[in-house]
Amino acid sequence: MRQRLISAAVLVPVVVIVFVLGDPWLSLGIAALAGIAAKEAARLIRAAGLHADTPFVVAAAVLLVLGTRFLLDFPEVFPAYEPPRSVIAFAAITALMAIVVIAGVLALRHRDTRAGFLSWAGNVLGSLYAGLLAALAGILLIAPAIPDGRPLAGVLDAGRIWLLILILTVWSYDTFAYVAGRYHGRGHFMNHISPNKTWSGVVGGTAAALLVSTLLVWGAGQQPLAGLLLGLAIAVTAQAGDLVESVIKRAAGAKDSSNLIPGHGGVLDRVDSFLFAGPAMFVALTWTQYFLART
């Protein structure tokens, strides 16, 4: 517990400072997290039986984040667009094809064809898995404006407000799932993956996520129903992200993704929920923008 408190005391101020500074520091911080998470993911993937080239996996994950945030923001590359759906789709498909193709080419250097196949699979998996953090940088770009007069208007720019909504909703889910599961644990949930999960934790975490998301989305100028639906999507995907990382760690025979953060494990252990919840919110905001533009 002492190690956990010390680590939190060091890390929390750094996160807050980067968040307050905003871009480009915030996007660079997300890219750094993606790079560290990719390094940890590559190690776990190798331990699980696949092959993964750490330099490639790290570079691909970092470039996914930076490309999402900065390339799409260059008006000389992509002129003004509204809604951004077509541009985002183009960038995502290009990145996906590039990673799959380059990883395939790297696999050709193996004389053993099985090793080459495992290398291809591991490099693609590691790159795209850690690269899902690019959705957090994407939220900064496509976040809807906060109408004047709403409680959260003027607090921060729209991108950071919506990213904060994601963070607080995920944290509320994780916190109340832990509390409900620890003190009112009832019913096994996915215990073949994580033995401490209970249905009580799932229900408690989901209720907290729904409440926090509804209040914050209303404060950002959207309908409470939108906040309720977003909270449900985040709760489901945050739990899925946590479980998927547990699957990888079990396959690798590891308790934590690394020992980088004393008392907390690795970066991947801290961001696993966001790896799935971030894309869920990114897609929700993208389609919301699209439908609003059509009405």
LOTI-978530 format. One line per 5 residues: number of its first residue (from 0); their letters; for each residue z, y, x of C-alpha. Coordinates in steps of 0.25 Angstrom, whole numbers, padded with zeros to 4 digits. Layout:
NUM = A = Z,Y,X ~ ...
END
This chain:
0 = MRQRL = 0000,0000,0000 ~ 0003,0009,0011 ~ -0010,0007,0018 ~ -0017,0010,0004 ~ -0010,0023,0002
5 = ISAAV = -0013,0028,0016 ~ -0028,0024,0015 ~ -0028,0031,0001 ~ -0021,0043,0007 ~ -0032,0044,0018
10 = LVPVV = -0044,0041,0009 ~ -0042,0048,-0004 ~ -0042,0062,0003 ~ -0055,0059,0010 ~ -0061,0054,-0003
15 = VIVFV = -0056,0067,-0011 ~ -0061,0076,0000 ~ -0075,0070,0000 ~ -0076,0070,-0015 ~ -0072,0085,-0015
20 = LGDPW = -0082,0089,-0004 ~ -0093,0083,-0013 ~ -0107,0080,-0007 ~ -0112,0077,0003 ~ -0099,0072,0007
25 = LSLGI = -0096,0064,-0005 ~ -0109,0057,-0004 ~ -0107,0054,0010 ~ -0094,0049,0007 ~ -0100,0039,-0003
30 = AALAG = -0110,0035,0007 ~ -0099,0032,0018 ~ -0092,0024,0007 ~ -0104,0016,0005 ~ -0106,0014,0019
35 = IAAKE = -0092,0008,0022 ~ -0093,0000,0009 ~ -0107,-0005,0013 ~ -0101,-0010,0027 ~ -0089,-0017,0020
40 = AARLI = -0099,-0023,0010 ~ -0108,-0028,0021 ~ -0096,-0035,0028 ~ -0092,-0042,0015 ~ -0106,-0046,0012
45 = RAAGL = -0107,-0053,0025 ~ -0093,-0060,0023 ~ -0099,-0065,0010 ~ -0110,-0072,0016 ~ -0122,-0062,0016
50 = HADTP = -0127,-0053,0027 ~ -0126,-0038,0028 ~ -0130,-0028,0038 ~ -0119,-0018,0038 ~ -0128,-0006,0044
55 = FVVAA = -0138,-0009,0033 ~ -0129,-0010,0022 ~ -0121,0002,0026 ~ -0133,0011,0028 ~ -0139,0006,0015
60 = AVLLV = -0127,0009,0007 ~ -0125,0023,0013 ~ -0140,0027,0011 ~ -0139,0023,-0003 ~ -0128,0033,-0006
65 = LGTRF = -0134,0044,0003 ~ -0147,0042,-0003 ~ -0142,0042,-0018 ~ -0135,0055,-0016 ~ -0144,0063,-0006
70 = LLDFP = -0158,0058,-0007 ~ -0158,0060,-0022 ~ -0153,0074,-0020 ~ -0164,0079,-0012 ~ -0173,0088,-0021
75 = EVFPA = -0184,0087,-0012 ~ -0184,0072,-0012 ~ -0182,0071,-0027 ~ -0184,0083,-0035 ~ -0175,0087,-0047
80 = YEPPR = -0174,0076,-0056 ~ -0167,0073,-0069 ~ -0163,0063,-0072 ~ -0161,0057,-0059 ~ -0163,0042,-0064
85 = SVIAF = -0177,0040,-0058 ~ -0173,0046,-0044 ~ -0161,0038,-0044 ~ -0168,0025,-0048 ~ -0179,0028,-0037
90 = AAITA = -0168,0030,-0026 ~ -0160,0017,-0031 ~ -0172,0008,-0031 ~ -0177,0013,-0017 ~ -0164,0011,-0011
95 = LMAIV = -0163,-0003,-0017 ~ -0176,-0007,-0012 ~ -0174,-0001,0002 ~ -0161,-0009,0003 ~ -0167,-0022,-0001
100 = VIAGV = -0179,-0021,0007 ~ -0172,-0016,0020 ~ -0161,-0027,0019 ~ -0172,-0037,0017 ~ -0179,-0032,0029
105 = LALRH = -0166,-0033,0037 ~ -0165,-0047,0032 ~ -0178,-0051,0039 ~ -0171,-0050,0053 ~ -0163,-0063,0050
110 = RDTRA = -0170,-0076,0055 ~ -0162,-0084,0045 ~ -0168,-0081,0032 ~ -0154,-0084,0025 ~ -0147,-0074,0033
115 = GFLSW = -0159,-0064,0030 ~ -0157,-0066,0015 ~ -0142,-0064,0016 ~ -0144,-0052,0024 ~ -0153,-0046,0014
120 = AGNVL = -0144,-0049,0003 ~ -0132,-0044,0010 ~ -0138,-0031,0014 ~ -0143,-0028,0000 ~ -0130,-0031,-0006
125 = GSLYA = -0122,-0023,0004 ~ -0131,-0011,0003 ~ -0132,-0010,-0012 ~ -0117,-0013,-0014 ~ -0111,-0002,-0006
130 = GLLAA = -0123,0007,-0009 ~ -0119,0007,-0024 ~ -0110,0019,-0019 ~ -0122,0027,-0020 ~ -0120,0028,-0035
135 = LAGIL = -0108,0037,-0032 ~ -0117,0046,-0024 ~ -0127,0046,-0035 ~ -0117,0050,-0045 ~ -0115,0063,-0037
140 = LIAPA = -0130,0065,-0040 ~ -0132,0062,-0054 ~ -0119,0066,-0060 ~ -0120,0074,-0073 ~ -0116,0088,-0073
145 = IPDGR = -0102,0092,-0079 ~ -0103,0101,-0090 ~ -0096,0114,-0089 ~ -0083,0115,-0097 ~ -0080,0100,-0095
150 = PLAGV = -0066,0096,-0088 ~ -0073,0091,-0075 ~ -0083,0102,-0074 ~ -0082,0110,-0061 ~ -0072,0101,-0055
155 = LDAGR = -0083,0095,-0045 ~ -0098,0093,-0046 ~ -0103,0083,-0056 ~ -0106,0072,-0046 ~ -0092,0072,-0041
160 = IWLLI = -0086,0073,-0055 ~ -0094,0060,-0059 ~ -0091,0053,-0046 ~ -0076,0056,-0048 ~ -0077,0051,-0063
165 = LILTV = -0082,0038,-0056 ~ -0071,0037,-0046 ~ -0060,0040,-0055 ~ -0065,0030,-0066 ~ -0066,0019,-0055
170 = WSYDT = -0053,0022,-0050 ~ -0046,0023,-0063 ~ -0052,0009,-0066 ~ -0048,0003,-0053 ~ -0034,0009,-0054
175 = FAYVA = -0031,0005,-0068 ~ -0037,-0009,-0067 ~ -0027,-0011,-0055 ~ -0015,-0006,-0063 ~ -0019,-0013,-0076
180 = GRYHG = -0022,-0026,-0068 ~ -0009,-0025,-0060 ~ 0001,-0022,-0070 ~ -0006,-0028,-0083 ~ -0014,-0039,-0077
185 = RGHFM = -0020,-0047,-0088 ~ -0032,-0057,-0088 ~ -0040,-0061,-0076 ~ -0053,-0053,-0073 ~ -0063,-0058,-0062
190 = NHISP = -0052,-0065,-0055 ~ -0062,-0074,-0047 ~ -0066,-0061,-0040 ~ -0054,-0052,-0040 ~ -0041,-0060,-0044
195 = NKTWS = -0033,-0047,-0047 ~ -0042,-0042,-0058 ~ -0037,-0043,-0073 ~ -0043,-0039,-0086 ~ -0031,-0029,-0087
200 = GVVGG = -0036,-0022,-0075 ~ -0050,-0021,-0080 ~ -0046,-0016,-0094 ~ -0036,-0006,-0088 ~ -0046,-0001,-0078
205 = TAAAL = -0057,0001,-0088 ~ -0048,0008,-0097 ~ -0045,0018,-0086 ~ -0059,0020,-0082 ~ -0063,0023,-0096
210 = LVSTL = -0053,0033,-0098 ~ -0055,0040,-0085 ~ -0070,0040,-0086 ~ -0070,0045,-0100 ~ -0061,0057,-0097
215 = LVWGA = -0069,0060,-0084 ~ -0083,0059,-0090 ~ -0078,0068,-0102 ~ -0073,0078,-0092 ~ -0087,0078,-0085
220 = GQQPL = -0093,0082,-0098 ~ -0098,0068,-0104 ~ -0095,0061,-0117 ~ -0082,0052,-0116 ~ -0090,0040,-0121
225 = AGLLL = -0098,0042,-0108 ~ -0086,0042,-0100 ~ -0081,0029,-0107 ~ -0094,0022,-0104 ~ -0094,0026,-0090
230 = GLAIA = -0079,0022,-0088 ~ -0083,0008,-0093 ~ -0095,0007,-0084 ~ -0086,0011,-0072 ~ -0075,0002,-0076
235 = VTAQA = -0084,-0010,-0077 ~ -0092,-0007,-0064 ~ -0080,-0003,-0056 ~ -0074,-0016,-0059 ~ -0087,-0024,-0056
240 = GDLVE = -0088,-0016,-0042 ~ -0074,-0021,-0039 ~ -0076,-0035,-0042 ~ -0090,-0036,-0035 ~ -0083,-0031,-0022
245 = SVIKR = -0073,-0042,-0024 ~ -0084,-0052,-0025 ~ -0090,-0048,-0012 ~ -0076,-0048,-0005 ~ -0073,-0062,-0011
250 = AAGAK = -0086,-0067,-0006 ~ -0083,-0061,0008 ~ -0069,-0066,0008 ~ -0063,-0052,0010 ~ -0052,-0045,0003
255 = DSSNL = -0057,-0031,0006 ~ -0070,-0025,0010 ~ -0064,-0020,0023 ~ -0050,-0015,0028 ~ -0056,0000,0030
260 = IPGHG = -0046,0006,0020 ~ -0032,0001,0023 ~ -0026,-0005,0010 ~ -0038,-0003,0002 ~ -0049,-0012,0009
265 = GVLDR = -0062,-0006,0011 ~ -0071,0005,0006 ~ -0079,-0006,-0003 ~ -0065,-0010,-0009 ~ -0063,0005,-0013
270 = VDSFL = -0077,0007,-0019 ~ -0081,-0006,-0025 ~ -0079,-0001,-0039 ~ -0088,0011,-0037 ~ -0099,0002,-0032
275 = FAGPA = -0102,-0002,-0046 ~ -0095,0009,-0054 ~ -0103,0020,-0046 ~ -0117,0015,-0050 ~ -0112,0013,-0064
280 = MFVAL = -0109,0028,-0065 ~ -0121,0032,-0058 ~ -0130,0024,-0068 ~ -0122,0030,-0080 ~ -0124,0044,-0075
285 = TWTQY = -0138,0042,-0072 ~ -0142,0037,-0086 ~ -0133,0048,-0092 ~ -0141,0058,-0085 ~ -0154,0052,-0089
290 = FLART = -0150,0051,-0104 ~ -0145,0065,-0104 ~ -0158,0070,-0098 ~ -0165,0063,-0109 ~ -0157,0069,-0121
END
